Amino acid sequence: MRDLLATSMQATGTYNREYKDIAWNARLLAGLAAIVLEHDQQIASWRDRGHLIRDLSNGVASAAVGPGRLHYESSKTAFDKLDAAFRNSVPPGAEEIVRKRPFHQSLDRTGLMKRIEKSYDWLRLNIVTEAKIKSEQTRILKEASLIAALGKVVSAAGYPGADETDYQRYAADLVAGGSGAKRAAAESNYQKFHESIIKIGKSCAECHPQYAQ
């Protein structure tokens, strides 16, 4: 993920073409860092700097809001700080970043949902036959896993509506759909995959009118 962001940040031109992806990928990286921090095991080489990567990734996403030189420079400055954290350095101004916070205090739900939507759209539009499951299995497993993981994050206490039964049901269906799509891809079972994609879409369609902000 860091390498993807670095490639997109090479110049104003690449930034202008990819700023939306930059924001989505930065939100995703923030989410993954927050998840890593919840585990006791060293499941990522940068776990001890996970709090820095979480917040500095959010900084990149917040800066990448449009095309143009000014947005590029702001985003590049934010990315350079994130890159320093990956290189085992604490950039200036990051010394006071809190190590652990509840998900709702450190992760923007709207940004995470947009990244979930991107994965869902790719799966729905591109995987339309059993042959595609076999040829795109690696990416399917990645995108479906992201849906399931981020679905668990947005179901955490503290987000608006997360204490309501309907919200938790929609989130559970989202996670189940992502997990089901992952299993179906591993089995090369298109029918089960299609059913899982329908489950994800239904969850989103029913949830957004009530809880999208």
C-alpha positions as CSV (number, residue, x, y, z in Angstrom):
1,M,0.0,0.0,0.0
2,R,2.9,2.4,0.8
3,D,4.4,1.6,-2.6
4,L,1.1,2.4,-4.4
5,L,0.9,5.7,-2.7
6,A,4.5,6.5,-3.5
7,T,3.9,5.8,-7.2
8,S,0.9,8.0,-7.2
9,M,2.8,10.8,-5.6
10,Q,5.7,10.9,-8.0
11,A,4.6,14.1,-9.8
12,T,1.7,16.5,-10.1
13,G,0.5,14.6,-13.2
14,T,0.2,11.2,-11.6
15,Y,-1.4,12.8,-8.5
16,N,-4.0,14.6,-10.6
17,R,-4.9,11.3,-12.3
18,E,-5.0,9.3,-9.2
19,Y,-5.9,11.6,-6.3
20,K,-9.2,9.7,-5.6
21,D,-7.4,6.4,-5.4
22,I,-4.8,8.1,-3.2
23,A,-7.5,9.1,-0.7
24,W,-9.1,5.7,-0.8
25,N,-5.9,3.8,-0.4
26,A,-4.7,6.1,2.5
27,R,-8.0,5.5,4.3
28,L,-7.6,1.8,3.8
29,L,-4.0,1.9,5.2
30,A,-5.3,3.9,8.2
31,G,-7.9,1.2,8.8
32,L,-5.4,-1.7,8.4
33,A,-3.0,0.1,10.9
34,A,-5.8,0.5,13.4
35,I,-6.7,-3.2,13.0
36,V,-3.0,-4.2,13.5
37,L,-2.8,-2.2,16.7
38,E,-5.7,-4.3,18.1
39,H,-3.6,-7.5,17.8
40,D,-1.1,-8.6,20.4
41,Q,0.9,-10.5,17.8
42,Q,3.5,-8.8,15.6
43,I,1.4,-9.3,12.5
44,A,3.1,-6.5,10.6
45,S,6.8,-5.4,10.7
46,W,5.6,-1.8,11.4
47,R,3.2,-2.6,14.3
48,D,5.2,-0.6,16.8
49,R,4.7,2.4,14.5
50,G,1.1,1.5,13.7
51,H,-0.3,4.6,15.5
52,L,1.8,6.9,13.4
53,I,0.9,5.1,10.2
54,R,-2.8,5.2,11.1
55,D,-2.9,9.0,11.8
56,L,-0.4,10.0,9.1
57,S,-2.4,8.0,6.5
58,N,-5.5,9.9,7.5
59,G,-3.5,13.0,6.9
60,V,-2.7,11.9,3.3
61,A,-6.4,11.2,2.7
62,S,-7.5,14.5,4.1
63,A,-5.1,16.3,1.8
64,A,-5.9,14.5,-1.4
65,V,-9.2,16.2,-2.0
66,G,-8.8,17.4,-5.5
67,P,-6.4,18.0,-8.5
68,G,-3.9,20.8,-8.8
69,R,-0.5,21.8,-7.7
70,L,-1.5,23.1,-4.2
71,H,-3.4,19.8,-3.4
72,Y,-0.5,17.8,-4.7
73,E,2.1,19.7,-2.6
74,S,-0.1,19.3,0.5
75,S,-0.6,15.6,-0.1
76,K,3.1,15.1,-0.8
77,T,4.0,16.8,2.4
78,A,1.6,14.5,4.3
79,F,2.9,11.4,2.4
80,D,6.6,12.3,3.2
81,K,5.7,12.2,6.9
82,L,3.9,8.8,6.4
83,D,6.9,7.5,4.5
84,A,9.2,8.6,7.3
85,A,7.1,6.5,9.8
86,F,7.5,3.4,7.5
87,R,11.3,4.1,7.5
88,N,11.3,3.8,11.3
89,S,11.4,7.5,12.0
90,V,9.1,9.8,13.9
91,P,8.4,12.9,11.7
92,P,8.2,16.3,13.4
93,G,4.8,16.9,14.9
94,A,4.0,13.3,15.3
95,E,5.6,12.8,18.7
96,E,2.3,13.2,20.6
97,I,0.2,10.8,18.5
98,V,-1.8,8.6,20.8
99,R,-1.0,4.9,20.4
100,K,-4.5,3.5,20.7
101,R,-7.9,5.1,20.3
102,P,-11.4,3.6,19.5
103,F,-12.0,3.1,15.8
104,H,-14.6,5.9,15.7
105,Q,-12.0,8.4,17.0
106,S,-9.3,7.5,14.5
107,L,-11.0,6.3,11.4
108,D,-13.5,8.2,9.2
109,R,-16.4,5.9,8.5
110,T,-17.4,7.6,5.3
111,G,-13.9,7.1,3.9
112,L,-13.9,3.5,4.8
113,M,-17.3,2.9,3.3
114,K,-16.1,4.5,0.1
115,R,-13.2,2.0,0.0
116,I,-15.7,-0.8,0.7
117,E,-17.8,0.4,-2.2
118,K,-14.8,0.5,-4.5
119,S,-14.1,-3.2,-3.7
120,Y,-17.7,-4.1,-4.1
121,D,-18.0,-2.4,-7.5
122,W,-14.9,-4.1,-8.8
123,L,-16.2,-7.5,-7.7
124,R,-19.7,-6.9,-9.1
125,L,-18.7,-5.5,-12.4
126,N,-15.6,-7.6,-13.2
127,I,-16.3,-11.1,-11.9
128,V,-19.3,-12.3,-14.0
129,T,-18.3,-15.9,-14.8
130,E,-16.6,-18.8,-13.2
131,A,-13.7,-18.3,-15.6
132,K,-13.1,-14.8,-14.2
133,I,-13.1,-16.2,-10.6
134,K,-10.2,-18.5,-11.6
135,S,-8.3,-15.9,-13.6
136,E,-8.7,-13.1,-11.0
137,Q,-8.7,-15.2,-7.8
138,T,-5.8,-13.3,-6.1
139,R,-7.5,-9.9,-6.4
140,I,-10.9,-11.3,-5.5
141,L,-9.5,-12.7,-2.3
142,K,-7.9,-9.3,-1.5
143,E,-11.0,-7.2,-2.2
144,A,-13.4,-9.6,-0.5
145,S,-11.1,-9.7,2.6
146,L,-11.1,-5.9,2.7
147,I,-14.8,-5.8,2.7
148,A,-15.0,-8.2,5.6
149,A,-12.3,-6.5,7.6
150,L,-13.5,-3.0,7.1
151,G,-17.1,-4.1,7.7
152,K,-16.1,-5.2,11.2
153,V,-14.4,-1.9,11.8
154,V,-17.4,0.2,10.9
155,S,-19.6,-2.0,13.2
156,A,-17.5,-0.9,16.2
157,A,-19.1,1.0,19.1
158,G,-19.0,4.7,18.9
159,Y,-20.0,5.3,15.3
160,P,-23.4,6.9,14.9
161,G,-26.1,4.2,14.9
162,A,-23.7,1.4,15.9
163,D,-25.8,0.8,19.1
164,E,-28.9,0.0,17.0
165,T,-30.0,-3.5,16.0
166,D,-30.6,-2.7,12.4
167,Y,-27.2,-1.1,12.0
168,Q,-25.5,-4.2,13.4
169,R,-27.6,-6.5,11.2
170,Y,-26.5,-4.5,8.1
171,A,-22.9,-4.6,9.2
172,A,-23.0,-8.3,9.9
173,D,-24.5,-9.0,6.5
174,L,-21.7,-6.9,4.9
175,V,-19.0,-8.9,6.8
176,A,-20.8,-12.2,5.9
177,G,-21.0,-11.2,2.2
178,G,-17.3,-10.4,2.1
179,S,-16.3,-13.6,3.9
180,G,-18.6,-15.6,1.6
181,A,-17.2,-14.1,-1.5
182,K,-13.7,-15.0,-0.3
183,R,-14.7,-18.6,0.4
184,A,-16.5,-18.9,-3.0
185,A,-13.4,-17.6,-4.8
186,A,-11.2,-20.1,-3.0
187,E,-13.6,-22.8,-4.2
188,S,-14.0,-21.3,-7.7
189,N,-17.8,-21.4,-7.0
190,Y,-19.5,-18.7,-9.1
191,Q,-23.0,-19.3,-7.8
192,K,-21.9,-18.8,-4.1
193,F,-19.8,-15.9,-5.2
194,H,-22.8,-14.2,-6.9
195,E,-25.0,-14.8,-3.9
196,S,-22.4,-13.2,-1.6
197,I,-22.2,-10.1,-3.9
198,I,-25.9,-9.8,-3.8
199,K,-25.8,-10.0,0.0
200,I,-23.2,-7.2,0.1
201,G,-25.2,-5.0,-2.2
202,K,-28.4,-5.5,-0.3
203,S,-26.7,-4.6,3.0
204,C,-25.4,-1.4,1.5
205,A,-28.7,-0.5,-0.2
206,E,-30.7,-0.9,3.0
207,C,-28.1,0.7,5.4
208,H,-27.3,3.9,3.5
209,P,-30.7,5.5,3.6
210,Q,-30.7,5.3,7.4
211,Y,-27.1,5.7,8.4
212,A,-25.0,7.2,5.6
213,Q,-23.7,10.7,6.5
